[in-house]
Amino acid sequence: MTHPTANFGSIEQMERATREMAEAVTHGAIPVSAREVASESVRRTREAYDVMSSDAQERASEIQRLMLGSQSFGTAVISQITRNMTVQSNAAFDAWAAVARSRSLPEAAKVQADFVQSQLAMLVHQSQELFQLALEGLRGSLKELDPSARKGRPHDRWP
């Protein structure tokens, strides 16, 4: 068990603190020691707030980068799908024109069969492209979320 005067260091310091408090009370002033404690408390609270505020801003920036990455990914996917639709539509019009130029039913059937076969190959290729694009988008998102890429967890820096 510690002695009640242990926080003051000596009896003289305790007596001085008591005198200051008594003087302050009679004059309506705040004791110097109380002002020092209050000032220190404000300083430490401000430091903690500054760190937490900085961390909150960093997290907001991370979320913004993630959202912008998601938006960019969405734009890339939509652009790829639009290009694919254009390629497929043009191929269909070309096939229909070739069928219209056909001189016989066997020739028209062959053109149609060739078109279907080329469309299947094109769909496989386009699916692979979209899968690759999705994989790149996922990698980018995971990289943004990777905790090892961060400067440090907020509580590691709190005073």
Secondary structure, DSSP 8 states (H G I E B T S, - for coil): ---TTTTTSSHHHHHHHHHHHHHHHHHT---HHHHHHHHHHHHHHHHHHHHHHHHHHHHHHHHHHHHHHHHHHHHHHHHHHHHHHHHHHHHHHHHHHHHHH-SSHHHHHHHHHHHHHHHHHHHHHHHHHHHHHHHHHHHHHHHHH-GGGSS--HHHH--
